[in-house]
Amino acid sequence: TVFPYHGAGVDRVKYFDTQNGNTVVSNVVTEATGAVLPATALRGYLAEGARTNMVLYSEQFGSWTSDDGSISADVTVAPDGRSTADKFVSNTNAAQHRVKQTVTLIAGSTYTGTVYVKKAGYDYHMKIWNASGNATMSVNLDTGGVINTGGGEYVGSSVISLPNDWYRVSLTMTTVSGGVYTQMNYLYNNSESFTGDGTSGVYLWGAQLEQARFASSYIPTTTATVTRATDSLSYPSSNLVVLDPYSFALDAAIATGSPSGGAQQTAIGSNANYAPYLMISNGAASANSYFYSGTANTSSIANSDTNKLAMNRYGARMDGTNINIFLNGSKGNTIAKGTQTSEISSLYIGRTSGGGHLYGTVKNVRIWKKALTDAELQS
């Protein structure tokens, strides 16, 4: 029997490369083969660490507190394809039209709030606030451009464009005093306070607040916070104990930006010190990719693509003497290999043995027990 599952059916994960072509009419299902998914949609394995969404009722904004506006539930198709997105509409008062929820934050910690928004007449403004400090951002929902940012606790922000005019808006802050904060979603019309028309608003879906310097993938909640388990994918490499020489190649993309400039970590790693270990960094201070092989000897190359969602092709080689990294056909610097201080018992995809998750996707991982040529790794 040929199982359409990873791991010959034992892990119960099934992968598809076509869309669902089935239709349902009067509760009768007609089966059909769906269209083939485009290569750009097949992004591979998403590798993330554990995160907690601190916001309750992440899709049910009617359970939040509304000021000078009202929520209509499940009125349009959300980014995940379900008709679960809500619409927040202003009243006709001259006021701040917003929907909000309180949450307790720790002093001196960094948090990132996100929400999916779509224009329904007005632009959007996010604020995470308490009496001692706040962070804010406003977004033009026609273009996805950031109109303004501010607040004494503001660290960074990002806007990711999605199909069907949706955007995922992300705001990062570091608290000063901590305590009870309010995460607020405003309607914006050249100001966060204006006279509403009683019919216009924004569509909202998938609110999230994480104790982290950048957003991870969406974690749905209802009556309680939800923690996503850490992702772990490893290959027991008993036949790869001695990798000298070796080469590997993979495609990888960081799934979200890091506004505070931190590295988003490992595309491939192992239990052995530095052998092999490929790290991608999109931080402002060090936007490079690195390949380690033995001790701390490192080949590096500047990341040429600033699109956090872009899929990039990486290659690496240890030829017995030197190491090199390759990115989208370009070759990094040549560095003498270091000393491998322990044997490899497992290779980890999208992380190291101790964590250091990529927070992105990895696919097409290939490993050779030989040194490929420049031409082979650049192709």
N, C-alpha and C positions, 0 to 999 in steps of 0.2 A: 504494500500500500504506500502511495506517495502522499504524505501529509502536507497540506498547504500552510504549515505552521513553522515558526522558528523552533529549533530544537526538536524536530521530529514529533511535534505534538505534545511534548511533555510540559511546556510552559504555558499552553493555552492561549498563546498570542498568535493571531492570524493577520497576515499582511495582504493587502489588496493593491493592485495597480490599475483598477478600473473603478469608475463611479457606480453607485447603486442604480441599476436600470429598472428596478421593480416599480410598479405603479399599484396604487390601491384605489378602488372604486367600490363604494357601498360595502366596505369591509372585505372585499375580495381582492386578493393579491395576485397580480399577473407578473410572473418572473420574466426578466429579460436581462441581457448583458448590457452593462452600462458603457459609456464612452471611456476610452483609455485616458488615464490621468496624464497630463503633460509632465515632462521630466522635471520642470521647475516646481511642481507640486509634490514630488517624491523627495522629501528632504532628509529621509533617513531616521536614525535613532536620536531622540531628544534626551540629552544627558543633563540632569539638574540635581541639585542637592535638596535636602528637606527644607520646606518653607511653610509658614503658617499665614493664612489669610485672616486678619484680625477683624475684618468687616463682616457683620451679620447681614443676612438677606441680600447677598451680592447681586441677585437679579430681580428681587422683589422690592422696588423702590417705594411702593405703597406702604411698606412697613417702616420706612424712614420717616423723619419729620419734615414736612413741607412748609415753607414760608412763602406766602403770597403767590401760590401756584398749586396745581393739582396734578396727580399722577393718573394716567390711563395705562392699565397693565396689558402686556402681551399684544401690542398693536402692530408690530412689524417684525420682520425677519432679523434675527440677531446675527452676529458674525459667525456663529457655529451652525447656522442653517435652520435653527428652530425659531418659531414665532413667539419669542419670549422677551423681546426688547420692549421696555416701557417708554412712554412719552410724558415728559414733564412740560406743562403748559403754564404760562404766566396768567395771573389775573390782570385787572385793569388798574391796579394801584400804582402809584409812584413809590417804588420800594425795591428791596433786594429780593429777587425771585430765586429761591434756592431750595434744594432738598439735602438733608444733612443727617449725620449720625455721630455720636460721641464714642471715643475710644481712649483708653488710658495708655500713655506712652512713658518710657523710661528716660530720665534726664541724661543728656550726653550721648544718646543713641541716634543712629541714622535709620530713617524709614523712607519707603517709597510707596506712594499712593498711585493707583492706576484706575482708569475707567474707560470703557468703550463708548464713544459718543458719535452722533450723526446729526446733521443740521435738520431742524424742522422749523426754520424761520429765524432763529437767533444763533449767535456764536456761543462759546462755552468758556467758563472761568472756574478753575479749581482753587480752593483754599483749604489748607490744614492749619487750624488756628487754636490758640488759647490766649489768655490775657498777657502772657509773658513773651510770646513769640509766635511767628507764623511763616508760612511759605505760600506763594501764590503764582499762578500762571493763567494767561488768557490765550485762547486759540481761535484763529479764523477757520471756521468749519467749511468754507468754500475751498480753501487752498491747503489747509493743514499747517499753515505758518503760525509761529508763536508771535502773538501780538505784544505781550509784555510779561515780565516775571518780576518777583519782588519778595519782600519779607526778610526779616533779620535771620531766619533759620533756613533760608533757601540755599540749596546746594546745586541742583541741576534739574533739567527737564528734557523730555523728548516727546515727539509725536510720530507714531508709525502709521502710515497709510495702509488701509486694507480695502478689499473689494467692496463694491456697492456703497461707496462714499462714507464708510466707517473709518474712524481713527481710534488708535489706542493712545491715550494721553497719560503721561507719566511725570510725576512730580516728586523730587527727592529733597529731604530736609534732615537737618541734625538738630535735635531738641536741645534747649538750654536748661530749662527748669524741669521739664517733664510734667506729668499730671494728666488731667483730663483735657483732651483735644477734641475738636470737632472737624470732621472731614466733610467739606461742603462742595456741592455741585451747583454752580450758578448759571442762570441765563445771562448772556452778555450782549449788550447793545451799545458799544462804544464806552460802556461803563458797567460796573456791577450793580448799579442802582439806576433804574429808569422806569418810565411809565409803560406798563405792558399793554398789549393789544387784546389779551384774552383768548387768543387762538394759536399764537406761535410759541415755539419752545425748542427742545432738543430731545432726541432719542437717547436713552441710557441703557447700558447693559454691562454686567461683569465688573463690578467695583471690587477693588482689592487694596489692602494695606499690609505691607510686609516690613519686618525689621531687617532691612538690607539696603545696600547702596544702589541697587538697580532692580528692575522688575524681573520676575520669573513668569512662567506661563500661568494662565488663569486657573484659580482654585475655587470652585463654586462653594457657597455656604448657604445655610438657611438659619436655623435657630442657634447655632453655635459656631465658633471658629473651627477651621479645618486645617490640618497639617498634612501636606503631601509627603509621602515617604521618599527617601533618597533613591535615586536611580543607580543601579549597579549592573554593568555588563562586562564580563571578563571572559577571557579565553585561556583555559588551562594549557599552558604551552610546554608540556613535557618534551615535545620534539623540538623546542626552540631554546633549550637551556643554554646552549652555546651559540650566540649570535655574533659571529666575527669571521667574515664580514656579514653585513645585512643591509637591506634597503626596505623602505615601505612607502606607500602612497595612500592618500585618503582625500575625501572631499569633506569640508567642514564649514559651518557658518555659525557665528555668534548670533543668538536669537534676539538679543536685546542690548541696547547701549548701556554703558556705565557712566552716568553723568559726573560721578565723583572721581573718575579716572583710574579705577582699580582694574587689575587684570582679571580676565574671565576664564583663565586657566587652561585645562589640559585637554588636548584632542586625543592623544594616546599616551599611555603611561604603563608602568610595570611596578612589581613589588621591589625590584632591584634599584639601587641608588643610581638614578640618572640614565638608565639603560633599558629601553629607549624612553624618551620623554620629549614630547612636542607641546609647547605652550603658545597660545595665541593671546596677545594683549591688545586691547583697544583703548587703553588709558591715554589720557592727554599727555602724560609725562613719558610714556614709552609705548608708542603704537607700533610694536614689532612682533614678529613671530620668532620663536627660539627652538632649537633642537639641541638637546643635551645627550651626550653619550660618554659615560664614565666621569667620575668626580664632578667638577663644575665646568668642564670645557664645553663651550657653547658656540654654535653657528647661528647667526641671526640674519634677518632680512626685514626691511621696512614693509609694513602692511600698505599696499597700494590702493586698497579698496576701503573707503570709509563707510560704505553701506553696511550696517550691522546685519542685514538680512541676506547679504550676498553669499552665495556658495562659492568657496575658493578651493583650489586644488593644491594640496601640499605634497611634497615628497621629501625624503630624507635618506641619507646614505652614510654608512660607516664602512670604509673600504679596508679596514685593518690598520690604517695609519692615520687618516684624517676623516673629519665629518663635514657634511654640507647639508643645508636646508634649501628647498626649492619652493617657490610660491608662484602659481599661475605661469609657469614657464621661465621665471627668473631665478637665478642662482644666488644664494647668499655667500657669505665669506667662508673661506676654508680654514679650519681650525684643527690642530692635532687632537686626536682622541685622548680621553682620559682613561682612568682605571675603573673598570667595573668591579665594585666592591662586594657584590653578592650575586648568586645565580638567579636567573629569572624562573619563577614558577607560574606566573600568570601575567598576561597582558590585559590592560584595562582600556576600554574604549570610552572616551569622553570623561575620563577622570584618572586619578592615580589611586594607589592602594589605600591612601589615607584621606581621599576626598578630592578637593581641588577641581570640582566639576567644571565642564566647559560652559554650561548654561547656553547650549546651542545644539546643533544637529551634526551628526557624523554619518557618512555612508561610504560605500565602495572602498573599504579598508583592504589593503593588499600588503603582504609581507613576503620578502624574498630572502633566502639565506645566501645571498651573493650581492656584490656591489654592482648595481646598475650603472650604465653610462650616463653622462650628462644628457645626451640626446633622449635616452629612454625616460629619464625623470622629468625632462622638460616637455615631453609630448603629452 
